[in-house]
Structures are given as C-alpha cells and as structure tokens.
Amino acid sequence: MNYRFAGILLVPVLLCTGCSAVPGVPGKTANRMAGSFTAEVTVTNADCESRAALTRYGTDAWSVCFTEPAALDGVQLDFLDGEVKASYKGLEFSVPQSAQALRTEFAELMEVVDSYAPESELDTDAKDDYLVCEGELEVGGYTLTLAQDGTPVSFALPSYGLVITFDSFDDSAGAAATEPTTIPKTYPVTDLPTETTTPAQ
C-alpha cells in the first residue's frame, strides 16, 4: 500500500515537471531591436540569395547596403519616413528593377521591427532552443526567431518564400551611423549606373 500511495503522489510531480519542458511555453525576452542597431544579413527567397549590411537608425529610418550578388554590390537603399531612395557610389537614382523585390521584403521586416519598438520586452513562445514571435501582415503570416537573449536570428515570411538571417548583430551605443535626414532627388533609371570617362579636350 505504501508503494502504491507513493506512486500516486509521484504522478502529478512528473506531469508538472514534463509540462515545464514542453516547447511553446510563452515567456518574455528583452527587445534588442527597440533602438538603433547594425547587422549583416543573408536574404534567401524564391529567386536568389543576397547579402547586405542592415542598419536601423530608429522608427521608419533604415538603410540596406548590398554586398552580394555582384549585380547589386554597392547599391544602398535608404528608407526614411515612407520614402525609399537608392544610391550607388554617391549617385542617387531610382530603385533598380533587380532590387524591387528585395526592397519590398525588407520593408516587411522593418514594419514588424518598428511595430515592436515601443516595447522593452517581447512576448515569445519557445521553439527548440529559440524564442519566436509570430503575427500577421497584409501579405501573410511571419515568424521572427530570436536567441534566448533577444538577439534576432531570422525573419521568415512564407508567402514570399523569404528568410532573412541575421549575423554580427550589434546594438551597442553608436552602432548605427547618423540617421539620414532627407531623401535626395532621384533619377529615373531602371538599372545600375555605369561609370563613364569624359574624353580629354
């Protein structure tokens, strides 16, 4: 009888212990993306893979400078107050066709991060060794995956076949450069500018 009674008491203990280890338990983590930050990102979508340096200056103030593929190397997109301008080696021009899809995909990430910015902590669910924030955009559901300390790991938008993976994330003071204040006049070109040499007179 004593062994049977002890076994009955042990069952609830084991059940409670098991519940505490089940993935998906909600919790909170620090919002490491509330202020300015920089990160190296890899963008994988249905069409291609790209790499870029991503900088957040503040709400609705971002920049993306591409390093890969070669066709976009050196192209920078500046997002400010709902406007986007592209530049290449100091020359401003219309966003090239090859970057239009990436512009839209980055805009979705920025919308999510800016929406979380007022919160010092994020409500998350546990998934494997990571924390996740999930929600809905006009284009469909998204998943923002974080490390245990709140560092962003990836942003997924299945409707676009999109995954943006973060690397070298830095939110230390002064990590981001000075915020742009204006959107310069752009020039209506559809692809990257080509350098020309002025003939000698």
Backbone as CSV, one residue per row, in Angstrom:
resi,resn,N_x,N_y,N_z,CA_x,CA_y,CA_z,C_x,C_y,C_z
1,MET,0.820,-1.214,0.000,0.000,0.000,0.000,0.846,1.253,0.000
2,ASN,1.948,1.232,0.776,2.804,2.419,0.836,3.414,2.725,-0.516
3,TYR,3.829,1.643,-1.234,4.425,1.872,-2.550,3.394,2.413,-3.525
4,ARG,2.147,1.865,-3.426,1.093,2.343,-4.316,0.771,3.801,-4.031
5,PHE,0.712,4.163,-2.783,0.411,5.542,-2.408,1.519,6.487,-2.882
6,ALA,2.765,6.028,-2.722,3.890,6.848,-3.180,3.839,7.041,-4.688
7,GLY,3.432,5.979,-5.422,3.339,6.092,-6.873,2.278,7.082,-7.291
8,ILE,1.137,7.076,-6.567,0.062,8.030,-6.884,0.545,9.461,-6.683
9,LEU,1.288,9.711,-5.627,1.807,11.057,-5.367,2.839,11.483,-6.397
10,LEU,3.583,10.513,-6.943,4.656,10.821,-7.870,4.144,11.237,-9.244
11,VAL,2.965,10.724,-9.631,2.429,11.019,-10.965,2.250,12.511,-11.207
12,PRO,1.574,13.276,-10.299,1.423,14.713,-10.553,2.754,15.433,-10.628
13,VAL,3.729,15.001,-9.824,5.047,15.636,-9.842,5.693,15.476,-11.201
14,LEU,5.633,14.258,-11.751,6.213,14.009,-13.070,5.493,14.788,-14.155
15,LEU,4.176,14.871,-14.054,3.413,15.622,-15.044,3.792,17.090,-15.033
16,CYS,3.909,17.671,-13.848,4.281,19.083,-13.744,5.682,19.324,-14.272
17,THR,6.592,18.400,-13.973,7.961,18.534,-14.456,8.000,18.473,-15.980
18,GLY,7.218,17.566,-16.559,7.169,17.447,-18.003,6.594,18.688,-18.646
19,CYS,5.583,19.293,-18.033,4.963,20.487,-18.598,5.953,21.638,-18.695
20,SER,6.830,21.758,-17.733,7.760,22.881,-17.726,8.777,22.781,-18.844
21,ALA,8.946,21.599,-19.453,9.942,21.417,-20.502,9.329,21.374,-21.893
22,VAL,8.027,21.508,-21.988,7.361,21.411,-23.289,7.624,22.665,-24.105
23,PRO,8.107,22.542,-25.392,8.305,23.710,-26.240,6.992,24.452,-26.438
24,GLY,7.085,25.769,-26.645,5.902,26.560,-26.893,5.377,27.274,-25.668
25,VAL,6.048,27.117,-24.531,5.626,27.821,-23.324,5.913,29.314,-23.504
26,PRO,4.910,30.182,-23.336,5.131,31.606,-23.560,6.019,32.209,-22.485
27,GLY,6.750,33.253,-22.871,7.610,33.964,-21.926,7.969,35.322,-22.479
28,LYS,8.898,35.982,-21.833,9.326,37.314,-22.268,10.833,37.329,-22.447
29,THR,11.295,38.198,-23.357,12.720,38.432,-23.531,12.937,39.897,-23.864
30,ALA,14.147,40.370,-23.633,14.465,41.771,-23.913,14.319,42.057,-25.401
31,ASN,13.797,43.232,-25.727,13.671,43.659,-27.116,14.972,44.333,-27.537
32,ARG,15.862,43.562,-28.152,17.165,44.073,-28.562,17.068,44.944,-29.810
33,MET,15.908,44.990,-30.444,15.748,45.736,-31.693,14.989,47.042,-31.508
34,ALA,14.779,47.461,-30.263,13.981,48.663,-29.998,14.706,49.941,-30.388
35,GLY,16.037,49.927,-30.347,16.817,51.123,-30.672,17.564,50.952,-31.982
36,SER,18.671,51.650,-32.110,19.476,51.530,-33.321,20.327,50.269,-33.250
37,PHE,20.609,49.691,-34.422,21.475,48.520,-34.486,21.988,48.335,-35.904
38,THR,23.014,47.522,-36.035,23.515,47.109,-37.335,23.605,45.585,-37.348
39,ALA,23.563,45.008,-38.543,23.681,43.557,-38.669,24.042,43.213,-40.101
40,GLU,24.759,42.114,-40.249,24.960,41.521,-41.567,23.801,40.544,-41.780
41,VAL,23.165,40.608,-42.932,22.016,39.740,-43.172,22.167,38.994,-44.493
42,THR,21.617,37.786,-44.510,21.519,36.997,-45.735,20.053,36.841,-46.070
43,VAL,19.691,37.208,-47.287,18.302,37.161,-47.726,18.137,36.014,-48.711
44,THR,17.302,35.056,-48.350,17.020,33.921,-49.230,15.544,33.951,-49.591
45,ASN,15.277,34.035,-50.891,13.879,33.984,-51.339,13.761,33.001,-52.491
46,ALA,12.614,33.006,-53.130,12.370,32.012,-54.176,13.265,32.210,-55.382
47,ASP,13.814,33.423,-55.549,14.567,33.732,-56.763,16.080,33.708,-56.591
48,CYS,16.573,34.145,-55.423,18.013,34.296,-55.296,18.414,34.400,-53.834
49,GLU,19.720,34.545,-53.612,20.256,34.796,-52.282,21.087,36.056,-52.340
50,SER,20.900,36.939,-51.383,21.619,38.206,-51.340,22.189,38.415,-49.957
51,ARG,23.235,39.246,-49.889,23.808,39.636,-48.598,23.876,41.152,-48.532
52,ALA,23.704,41.677,-47.307,23.696,43.128,-47.147,24.021,43.503,-45.716
53,ALA,24.438,44.752,-45.541,24.582,45.335,-44.213,23.301,46.110,-43.929
54,LEU,22.631,45.750,-42.843,21.356,46.364,-42.468,21.570,47.277,-41.264
55,THR,21.066,48.507,-41.348,21.189,49.461,-40.245,19.818,50.024,-39.897
56,ARG,19.488,50.002,-38.623,18.281,50.677,-38.137,18.712,51.894,-37.323
57,TYR,18.243,53.085,-37.736,18.539,54.310,-37.005,17.448,54.607,-35.983
58,GLY,16.227,54.229,-36.328,15.068,54.490,-35.485,13.828,54.112,-36.261
59,THR,12.656,54.432,-35.719,11.405,54.081,-36.377,11.315,54.738,-37.744
60,ASP,11.056,53.925,-38.767,10.921,54.377,-40.151,12.184,55.066,-40.652
61,ALA,13.342,54.633,-40.182,14.624,55.170,-40.654,15.638,54.024,-40.682
62,TRP,15.894,53.509,-41.889,16.743,52.343,-42.084,17.615,52.529,-43.317
63,SER,18.656,51.703,-43.422,19.405,51.603,-44.670,19.841,50.168,-44.891
64,VAL,19.965,49.804,-46.165,20.424,48.478,-46.568,21.498,48.679,-47.623
65,CYS,22.695,48.160,-47.383,23.780,48.266,-48.358,24.167,46.857,-48.798
66,PHE,23.962,46.556,-50.081,24.171,45.202,-50.594,25.648,44.920,-50.864
67,THR,26.038,43.698,-50.591,27.382,43.226,-50.921,27.343,42.076,-51.923
68,GLU,26.258,41.368,-51.995,26.046,40.284,-52.960,24.572,40.277,-53.347
69,PRO,24.279,39.865,-54.595,25.152,39.390,-55.672,25.931,40.538,-56.311
70,ALA,26.795,40.200,-57.260,27.654,41.205,-57.886,26.849,42.317,-58.541
71,ALA,25.673,41.975,-59.074,24.847,42.983,-59.752,24.353,44.062,-58.811
72,LEU,24.324,43.780,-57.489,23.839,44.766,-56.518,24.940,45.259,-55.580
73,ASP,26.145,44.753,-55.738,27.233,45.117,-54.841,27.434,46.637,-54.831
74,GLY,27.310,47.246,-53.657,27.495,48.689,-53.524,26.224,49.502,-53.604
75,VAL,25.120,48.872,-53.980,23.841,49.592,-54.033,23.303,49.751,-52.611
76,GLN,22.899,50.952,-52.266,22.337,51.227,-50.941,20.917,51.731,-51.078
77,LEU,20.025,51.170,-50.263,18.647,51.641,-50.184,18.457,52.312,-48.835
78,ASP,17.972,53.540,-48.841,17.672,54.269,-47.617,16.166,54.416,-47.487
79,PHE,15.634,53.952,-46.366,14.204,54.019,-46.071,14.006,55.106,-45.017
80,LEU,13.238,56.141,-45.343,13.036,57.242,-44.408,11.636,57.807,-44.572
81,ASP,10.857,57.743,-43.482,9.513,58.342,-43.455,8.658,57.909,-44.644
82,GLY,8.698,56.631,-44.969,7.835,56.112,-46.019,8.381,56.256,-47.422
83,GLU,9.545,56.867,-47.586,10.163,57.010,-48.891,11.411,56.151,-48.966
84,VAL,11.765,55.764,-50.180,12.954,54.953,-50.396,13.779,55.587,-51.506
85,LYS,15.083,55.713,-51.278,15.975,56.183,-52.332,17.114,55.197,-52.471
86,ALA,17.614,55.102,-53.678,18.735,54.211,-53.967,19.938,55.053,-54.359
87,SER,21.120,54.558,-53.998,22.347,55.238,-54.394,23.427,54.214,-54.698
88,TYR,24.369,54.633,-55.511,25.486,53.776,-55.886,26.695,54.656,-56.094
89,LYS,27.694,54.489,-55.231,28.908,55.296,-55.290,28.591,56.785,-55.294
90,GLY,27.618,57.168,-54.462,27.277,58.580,-54.308,26.264,59.110,-55.293
91,LEU,25.882,58.329,-56.292,24.905,58.773,-57.284,23.536,58.250,-56.905
92,GLU,22.556,59.148,-56.767,21.199,58.739,-56.423,20.417,58.431,-57.692
93,PHE,19.606,57.403,-57.644,18.816,57.018,-58.805,17.613,56.215,-58.351
94,SER,16.712,55.909,-59.276,15.538,55.114,-58.941,15.955,53.705,-58.544
95,VAL,15.174,53.095,-57.673,15.485,51.746,-57.225,15.542,50.822,-58.440
96,PRO,16.681,50.121,-58.655,16.799,49.264,-59.839,15.811,48.111,-59.801
97,GLN,15.429,47.640,-60.968,14.467,46.552,-61.065,14.943,45.318,-60.309
98,SER,16.250,45.083,-60.329,16.803,43.899,-59.674,16.682,43.954,-58.158
99,ALA,16.362,45.138,-57.617,16.243,45.274,-56.153,14.817,45.532,-55.699
100,GLN,13.864,45.579,-56.619,12.490,45.914,-56.245,11.882,44.896,-55.281
101,ALA,12.067,43.602,-55.562,11.503,42.575,-54.675,12.166,42.639,-53.310
102,LEU,13.481,42.825,-53.279,14.203,42.922,-52.014,13.756,44.146,-51.225
103,ARG,13.501,45.228,-51.918,13.000,46.442,-51.251,11.698,46.126,-50.507
104,THR,10.788,45.428,-51.169,9.503,45.082,-50.550,9.698,44.143,-49.364
105,GLU,10.586,43.158,-49.519,10.806,42.184,-48.456,11.436,42.832,-47.225
106,PHE,12.398,43.714,-47.435,12.989,44.424,-46.307,11.957,45.338,-45.636
107,ALA,11.079,45.938,-46.439,10.047,46.811,-45.875,9.133,46.046,-44.922
108,GLU,8.848,44.778,-45.232,8.009,43.969,-44.348,8.726,43.710,-43.021
109,LEU,10.012,43.384,-43.080,10.802,43.201,-41.856,10.810,44.473,-41.029
110,MET,11.035,45.601,-41.669,11.097,46.875,-40.967,9.769,47.219,-40.297
111,GLU,8.668,46.903,-40.979,7.341,47.150,-40.396,7.171,46.364,-39.095
112,VAL,7.610,45.105,-39.097,7.474,44.268,-37.907,8.347,44.798,-36.775
113,VAL,9.619,45.067,-37.067,10.545,45.538,-36.029,10.078,46.877,-35.463
114,ASP,9.656,47.799,-36.332,9.187,49.108,-35.857,7.924,48.973,-35.005
115,SER,7.081,47.992,-35.323,5.854,47.808,-34.539,6.166,47.326,-33.123
116,TYR,7.277,46.593,-32.973,7.686,46.109,-31.654,8.516,47.141,-30.883
117,ALA,9.000,48.171,-31.560,9.968,49.097,-30.964,9.519,49.735,-29.645
118,PRO,8.228,50.100,-29.456,7.841,50.714,-28.177,7.930,49.777,-26.977
119,GLU,8.092,48.481,-27.217,8.086,47.508,-26.129,9.516,47.171,-25.713
120,SER,9.799,47.263,-24.417,11.134,46.913,-23.915,11.319,45.410,-23.818
121,GLU,10.193,44.671,-23.737,10.233,43.220,-23.710,9.251,42.670,-24.737
122,LEU,9.569,41.495,-25.258,8.721,40.854,-26.250,8.084,39.598,-25.676
123,ASP,6.808,39.401,-25.970,6.139,38.149,-25.618,6.521,37.106,-26.660
124,THR,7.060,35.982,-26.216,7.559,34.971,-27.134,7.066,33.586,-26.747
125,ASP,7.200,32.662,-27.682,6.997,31.242,-27.432,8.330,30.529,-27.631
126,ALA,8.533,29.461,-26.887,9.764,28.678,-27.033,9.613,27.701,-28.189
127,LYS,10.683,27.567,-28.968,10.698,26.606,-30.070,12.114,26.078,-30.205
128,ASP,12.295,24.815,-29.895,13.625,24.217,-29.849,14.487,25.021,-28.871
129,ASP,15.618,25.538,-29.346,16.483,26.325,-28.464,16.277,27.821,-28.647
130,TYR,15.221,28.210,-29.364,14.998,29.610,-29.704,13.672,30.124,-29.152
131,LEU,13.467,31.430,-29.302,12.212,32.082,-28.967,11.620,32.632,-30.253
132,VAL,10.301,32.621,-30.377,9.673,33.097,-31.606,8.553,34.086,-31.297
133,CYS,8.441,35.078,-32.176,7.304,35.998,-32.203,6.609,35.776,-33.545
134,GLU,5.318,35.540,-33.505,4.571,35.307,-34.734,3.429,36.300,-34.833
135,GLY,3.074,36.647,-36.069,1.997,37.596,-36.277,1.571,37.610,-37.731
136,GLU,0.726,38.578,-38.068,0.182,38.682,-39.409,0.477,40.046,-40.019
137,LEU,0.863,40.041,-41.285,0.968,41.237,-42.101,-0.075,41.138,-43.209
138,GLU,-0.219,42.196,-43.996,-1.186,42.141,-45.086,-0.867,41.031,-46.074
139,VAL,0.427,40.716,-46.203,0.841,39.700,-47.175,0.830,38.295,-46.590
140,GLY,0.564,38.163,-45.288,0.515,36.843,-44.681,1.240,36.787,-43.351
141,GLY,1.342,35.582,-42.804,1.955,35.407,-41.501,3.468,35.503,-41.553
142,TYR,4.074,35.884,-40.419,5.526,35.963,-40.317,5.973,35.292,-39.024
143,THR,7.255,34.932,-38.996,7.877,34.400,-37.792,9.203,35.109,-37.573
144,LEU,9.350,35.743,-36.422,10.605,36.377,-36.029,11.242,35.479,-34.972
145,THR,12.399,34.916,-35.283,13.083,33.988,-34.386,14.220,34.706,-33.664
146,LEU,14.291,34.489,-32.345,15.267,35.177,-31.503,16.080,34.172,-30.709
147,ALA,17.308,34.567,-30.360,18.090,33.796,-29.401,17.513,34.058,-28.012
148,GLN,17.982,33.298,-27.021,17.452,33.427,-25.665,17.649,34.823,-25.085
149,ASP,18.685,35.548,-25.533,18.941,36.895,-25.016,18.241,37.986,-25.818
150,GLY,17.394,37.588,-26.791,16.650,38.551,-27.587,17.323,38.959,-28.881
151,THR,18.524,38.452,-29.146,19.203,38.762,-30.406,18.442,38.145,-31.571
152,PRO,18.150,38.918,-32.638,17.419,38.348,-33.769,18.240,37.290,-34.494
153,VAL,17.592,36.203,-34.847,18.231,35.106,-35.576,17.752,35.078,-37.022
154,SER,16.433,35.190,-37.217,15.897,35.163,-38.580,14.498,35.753,-38.608
155,PHE,14.089,36.140,-39.805,12.739,36.635,-40.074,12.228,35.861,-41.277
156,ALA,11.095,35.184,-41.136,10.551,34.366,-42.216,9.175,34.874,-42.625
157,LEU,8.966,34.940,-43.934,7.684,35.354,-44.497,7.319,34.312,-45.558
158,PRO,6.630,33.245,-45.152,6.372,32.124,-46.067,5.661,32.512,-47.354
159,SER,4.797,33.508,-47.323,4.067,33.896,-48.532,4.998,34.387,-49.628
160,TYR,6.180,34.890,-49.246,7.196,35.318,-50.212,8.287,34.270,-50.395
161,GLY,8.210,33.162,-49.662,9.309,32.220,-49.676,10.576,32.854,-49.144
162,LEU,10.419,33.761,-48.168,11.518,34.617,-47.713,12.040,34.214,-46.345
163,VAL,13.369,34.187,-46.218,14.019,34.064,-44.924,15.178,35.062,-44.896
164,ILE,15.185,35.940,-43.897,16.296,36.869,-43.682,17.025,36.404,-42.427
165,THR,18.286,36.021,-42.578,19.080,35.508,-41.466,20.042,36.590,-40.987
166,PHE,20.088,36.781,-39.659,20.932,37.820,-39.072,22.281,37.255,-38.653
167,ASP,23.331,38.091,-38.824,24.669,37.739,-38.376,25.358,39.025,-37.909
168,SER,26.282,38.904,-36.973,27.059,40.060,-36.487,26.145,41.187,-35.999
169,PHE,25.099,40.834,-35.270,24.161,41.828,-34.754,24.840,42.688,-33.688
170,ASP,24.690,44.014,-33.789,25.336,44.931,-32.851,24.364,46.046,-32.483
171,ASP,23.908,46.045,-31.221,23.014,47.108,-30.749,23.693,47.962,-29.681
172,SER,25.023,47.932,-29.643,25.744,48.750,-28.671,25.607,50.219,-29.022
173,ALA,25.869,51.090,-28.074,25.724,52.539,-28.282,26.596,52.980,-29.456
174,GLY,25.986,53.720,-30.359,26.727,54.240,-31.502,26.950,53.231,-32.610
175,ALA,26.295,52.064,-32.505,26.489,51.039,-33.541,26.000,51.521,-34.890
176,ALA,24.898,52.277,-34.906,24.346,52.775,-36.158,24.945,54.135,-36.483
177,ALA,25.091,54.391,-37.771,25.623,55.680,-38.208,24.563,56.764,-38.047
178,THR,24.918,57.988,-38.383,23.989,59.105,-38.267,22.779,58.897,-39.164
179,GLU,21.619,59.144,-38.617,20.379,58.948,-39.362,20.292,59.908,-40.535
180,PRO,19.900,59.422,-41.731,19.685,60.335,-42.856,18.522,61.269,-42.551
181,THR,18.591,62.484,-43.059,17.558,63.469,-42.752,16.712,63.856,-43.957
182,THR,17.182,63.567,-45.154,16.422,63.913,-46.353,16.518,62.791,-47.364
183,ILE,15.588,62.803,-48.298,15.638,61.896,-49.436,16.022,62.738,-50.648
184,PRO,17.256,62.606,-51.167,17.682,63.416,-52.302,16.849,63.132,-53.541
185,LYS,16.883,64.063,-54.492,16.193,63.869,-55.755,16.730,62.625,-56.439
186,THR,15.839,61.816,-57.002,16.272,60.604,-57.678,16.160,60.769,-59.182
187,TYR,16.841,59.902,-59.873,16.886,59.966,-61.322,16.288,58.701,-61.899
188,PRO,15.440,58.824,-62.930,14.657,57.677,-63.426,15.471,56.714,-64.275
189,VAL,16.295,55.911,-63.641,16.993,54.855,-64.364,16.441,53.526,-63.879
190,THR,16.561,52.506,-64.668,15.960,51.222,-64.319,16.984,50.188,-63.904
191,ASP,18.268,50.512,-64.017,19.289,49.573,-63.581,20.486,50.347,-63.059
192,LEU,21.512,49.633,-62.659,22.659,50.284,-62.062,23.319,51.229,-63.047
193,PRO,23.802,52.375,-62.567,24.506,53.306,-63.448,25.844,52.713,-63.847
194,THR,26.321,53.105,-65.018,27.640,52.685,-65.464,28.559,53.876,-65.442
195,GLU,29.800,53.650,-65.048,30.749,54.740,-64.990,31.241,55.073,-66.393
196,THR,31.352,56.342,-66.686,31.842,56.782,-67.983,33.021,57.697,-67.784
197,THR,33.868,57.770,-68.775,35.053,58.627,-68.713,34.883,59.761,-69.700
198,THR,35.031,60.981,-69.238,34.910,62.153,-70.121,36.152,62.282,-70.962
199,PRO,36.028,62.321,-72.318,37.209,62.432,-73.177,37.979,63.691,-72.873
200,ALA,39.270,63.628,-73.014,40.115,64.827,-72.825,39.849,65.820,-73.912
201,GLN,39.788,67.096,-73.533,39.536,68.171,-74.503,40.823,68.539,-75.256
